[in-house]
Amino acid sequence: MRKFRIAVCDDELATTDIIKNAVLAAFTKAGETCEIETYTSVAQLKYRLKTGVYDLLFLDICMPDGDGIAFGEYLRKQGDSTEIIYVSNREDKVFDALKNRPFGFVRKKNFVAEIKTAISNFIASAAKSEKSTITVQSKGGIVTVKLADVTYFEGAGKFQLMHVSGKEETVPVYKTMEKLDEELSESGFIRVHKGILVNFRYISRIMVSDVELSTGELVPIARRKSAEIKERYLELLQDYGSILL
């Protein structure tokens, strides 16, 4: 059986203990095992991540030595796709946090109910992700990557370019955009433009003529489909565990 590795970071020691106990209870009830480490500062967690890896991070947003959102942004820029659940009363920061592609947002004032839902969704998503890879026949041979690491596909004439998080080089894929859309729509990919298929996990903002990705890139959007795209994006956020306020 897989053992999940989890980190909890909150500047209040009592809060880290509460979160740790609740998470442990939820995993045990689901028949899963986990190992939980706690930190009371962003600096401690950042140092630990130099030599260790986690499956899930629980982060407070406002801490004396750092901002949980800024730390999440730092991780994403490093190519770290570790799932993040923010635990905070700062509901006004939810949309700022979305640029880091968090798995969810748990409000401290409704902690007991929301933590159970978040853990349940995480376990279900993890089981699905273990099977979620994409294998393509490319110019350099057969390439296999995790679907969660694919940011978007870009049309390039007779083939499509697959953009992968943390990689500068794109991977040419010899399938039509229509075929990719058909095969990946149920895995969280949205056709935002005739030549662009985006992994919803990397969307940080949907604007009138562009979609801003958490990588900082802008990709075009089909204006006549903007309402439909926004609706699909919100559906996927809920399906994959994000708590919408």
C-alpha positions in Angstrom: 0.0 0.0 0.0 1.3 3.5 -0.9 2.2 5.8 2.0 1.5 9.4 1.3 4.0 12.0 2.6 2.5 15.2 3.8 3.7 18.5 5.2 1.8 21.0 7.3 3.1 24.5 7.7 1.4 27.1 10.0 3.1 29.6 12.3 0.9 28.5 15.2 2.1 25.2 16.7 -1.4 24.4 18.1 -2.9 24.7 14.6 -0.3 22.4 13.0 -1.3 19.8 15.6 -5.0 20.2 14.8 -4.4 19.9 11.1 -2.1 16.9 11.5 -4.5 15.0 13.7 -7.5 15.7 11.4 -5.5 14.7 8.3 -4.3 11.5 9.9 -7.8 10.6 11.0 -9.2 11.2 7.5 -6.5 9.1 5.8 -7.0 6.3 8.3 -10.8 6.3 7.8 -10.2 6.0 4.1 -8.0 3.0 4.6 -4.9 4.9 3.5 -1.6 5.5 5.3 0.4 8.7 5.6 3.4 10.2 7.2 3.0 13.8 8.3 5.7 16.4 9.2 4.9 19.8 10.6 6.6 23.1 10.3 6.0 26.5 11.9 7.8 28.6 9.3 8.1 28.8 5.5 11.9 28.8 5.9 11.9 25.5 7.7 9.7 23.9 5.0 11.8 25.4 2.2 15.0 24.0 3.7 13.5 20.6 4.1 12.3 20.5 0.5 15.9 20.7 -0.6 16.3 17.0 0.3 12.8 15.7 0.7 9.6 15.5 -1.3 5.9 15.4 -0.4 2.7 14.4 -2.0 0.7 17.1 -0.4 1.3 20.4 1.4 -1.0 22.2 3.8 -0.1 25.9 3.9 -1.3 28.8 5.9 -1.4 32.0 3.9 -0.2 34.6 6.3 2.9 33.8 8.3 5.5 36.0 9.9 8.4 34.9 7.8 6.5 34.4 4.5 3.4 34.3 2.5 2.0 30.9 1.7 0.8 32.1 -1.7 4.3 33.5 -2.6 5.8 30.2 -1.5 3.5 28.3 -3.7 4.4 30.5 -6.6 8.1 29.9 -5.8 7.5 26.1 -6.0 5.7 26.3 -9.3 8.5 28.4 -10.8 10.9 25.6 -9.7 8.8 23.1 -11.6 7.5 21.6 -8.4 3.9 20.3 -9.0 3.3 19.0 -5.4 -0.4 19.4 -4.5 -1.2 22.3 -2.2 -4.2 22.9 0.1 -4.4 26.3 1.7 -5.8 26.4 5.2 -6.8 30.0 6.1 -9.5 32.4 7.0 -8.3 34.8 4.3 -11.1 34.2 1.9 -10.1 37.4 0.1 -6.9 35.6 -1.0 -8.6 32.7 -2.8 -8.3 34.1 -6.3 -4.7 35.1 -5.7 -4.0 31.5 -4.6 -5.5 30.1 -7.8 -2.4 31.1 -9.9 -0.5 28.4 -8.0 -2.9 25.7 -9.0 -3.8 24.6 -5.5 -5.7 21.4 -5.0 -8.1 23.2 -2.6 -8.8 25.9 -0.1 -10.0 25.0 3.5 -11.4 27.8 5.6 -10.4 27.6 9.3 -13.9 28.6 10.4 -15.4 25.6 8.6 -12.3 23.4 9.1 -13.9 20.1 10.2 -16.3 19.7 7.3 -14.0 21.0 4.6 -10.8 19.1 5.6 -12.7 15.8 5.3 -13.9 16.8 1.8 -10.5 18.0 0.7 -8.8 14.7 1.8 -11.4 12.5 0.3 -11.0 14.4 -3.0 -7.2 14.2 -2.8 -7.2 10.5 -2.3 -9.6 9.9 -5.2 -7.5 12.3 -7.4 -4.2 10.6 -6.4 -5.6 7.2 -7.4 -6.7 8.6 -10.8 -3.3 10.4 -11.3 -1.3 7.2 -10.8 -2.9 5.9 -14.0 -2.8 9.3 -15.8 0.1 9.5 -18.2 0.3 10.3 -21.9 2.5 8.4 -24.3 3.1 9.9 -27.7 5.0 8.8 -30.8 7.3 11.8 -31.5 10.2 12.6 -33.8 12.7 11.5 -31.1 10.8 8.2 -30.3 8.2 7.3 -27.7 7.7 9.9 -25.0 5.7 9.3 -21.8 4.9 12.1 -19.3 2.4 12.6 -16.5 -0.8 14.4 -17.8 -0.6 16.7 -14.8 2.8 18.0 -16.1 1.5 18.9 -19.5 0.6 22.6 -19.5 -0.9 22.9 -23.0 -0.9 21.8 -26.6 -0.2 24.3 -29.4 -1.1 23.9 -33.0 1.9 23.9 -35.4 0.6 22.9 -38.8 0.7 19.2 -39.4 1.5 18.4 -35.8 0.9 19.8 -32.3 3.5 21.0 -29.8 3.2 19.6 -26.3 4.4 22.0 -23.6 5.6 20.3 -20.4 6.0 22.1 -17.0 9.7 22.7 -16.1 10.8 21.8 -19.7 12.0 24.4 -22.2 11.8 22.2 -25.2 8.4 21.2 -26.6 7.5 17.8 -27.8 5.9 17.4 -31.3 2.8 15.2 -31.3 1.6 13.8 -34.5 -2.2 13.9 -33.8 -4.8 16.4 -34.8 -6.0 19.0 -32.3 -9.5 17.5 -32.7 -8.2 14.1 -31.7 -6.3 15.4 -28.7 -9.4 17.3 -27.6 -11.5 14.2 -27.9 -9.1 12.0 -25.9 -8.1 14.5 -23.2 -11.3 16.5 -22.5 -12.3 14.2 -19.7 -8.8 14.5 -18.1 -9.1 18.2 -17.5 -8.1 19.8 -20.8 -10.0 22.7 -22.3 -10.0 23.7 -26.0 -9.8 27.5 -25.5 -8.9 28.2 -29.1 -8.9 26.1 -32.3 -5.1 25.8 -32.0 -4.8 25.7 -28.2 -5.7 22.9 -25.7 -5.0 23.8 -22.1 -4.6 21.8 -18.9 -7.1 23.5 -16.6 -4.6 23.0 -13.7 -2.4 25.7 -15.1 -5.0 28.4 -15.7 -4.6 31.3 -13.4 -6.9 33.8 -15.1 -9.4 33.8 -18.0 -9.6 37.2 -19.7 -11.4 38.6 -22.7 -8.9 37.7 -25.4 -6.4 35.6 -23.5 -5.9 32.9 -20.9 -3.1 33.6 -18.4 -1.2 30.4 -17.3 0.5 30.0 -14.0 3.8 29.8 -16.0 3.3 33.4 -16.9 2.4 32.6 -20.5 -0.6 34.0 -22.4 -2.5 31.9 -24.9 -5.4 33.2 -27.1 -9.0 32.4 -26.3 -11.9 32.1 -28.7 -14.0 35.2 -27.6 -17.3 33.7 -28.8 -16.7 30.7 -26.5 -15.4 32.6 -23.4 -18.5 32.0 -21.3 -18.5 28.3 -22.2 -14.8 28.0 -21.3 -15.3 29.8 -18.0 -18.2 27.5 -17.1 -16.1 24.4 -18.0 -13.2 25.7 -15.9 -15.4 26.1 -12.8 -16.8 22.6 -13.3 -13.3 21.1 -13.4 -12.2 23.0 -10.3 -15.1 21.5 -8.4 -14.6 18.0 -9.9 -11.0 17.9 -8.9 -11.5 19.1 -5.4 -11.1 22.9 -5.3 -13.5 24.6 -2.9 -15.2 27.5 -4.5 -16.4 30.4 -2.4 
